[in-house]
Amino acid sequence: MAQGRGSAMAMGLALLCLLVHSEVAGAATFVVGDSSGWTFSTAGWPSGKRFRAGDVLEFRYNPSAHNVVAVSAAGYRSCSASPAARVFTSGNDRVTLPRGTNYFICSLAGHCESGMKIAVTAV
């Protein structure tokens, strides 16, 4: 009897691992701005794309000219970042999307105002 329960637990654990793996394996990677990369006038880039929680946004840019900052909706609208905002500066940043709307800007002077910002909603 105990051996049967152990087998059932092992089968359940294997099924759980398979489900978790399939969710991760299903994640897509999107290069922000496609071949142009993270640059000016990318605000419309998410339009027509379907994003899911767990998908990865890859920001490619010249790190001496730009950055990527994860901001709130208010920060997106005002093109400003709070001191606690997460700032990326590598030029090849990967961000995994949580569920909901995610906002990103370039915080260098005038860049966000020139369209270097995106809002991405992951379901």
PEZITA-V24339 format. One line per field, one symbol per residue. ss: DSSP state (~ for helix, > for strand, _ for the rest). phi: phi as a letter, one per 30 degrees, with the letter a starting at -180 (. if undefined). psi: psi as a letter, one per 30 degrees, with the letter a starting at -180 (. if undefined). A space follows every 50 residues. Layout:
BEGIN
ss = ???
phi = ???
psi = ???
END
This chain:
BEGIN
ss = _~~~~~~~~~~~~~~~~~~~~~~~~___>>>__~~~______________ >____>>>>>_______>>>>_~~~~~~_______>>>___>>>>>___> >>>>>______~~~__>>>>>>_
phi = .ddddddddddddddddddddddddddcccddihddidadicededeicc cbejdcccccadddcbbbbdbdeddddchbcdedddccbdibccbddddj cccbbccdeidddcjdabbbccc
psi = eeeeeeeeeeeeeeeeeeeeeeeeffklkkjkgbffajalhgefefkfkk klkflkkjjkljfffllkkklleeeeefhkklfgkkkkgffikkkkklka kkkklkgkkfeefggiklkkkk.
END
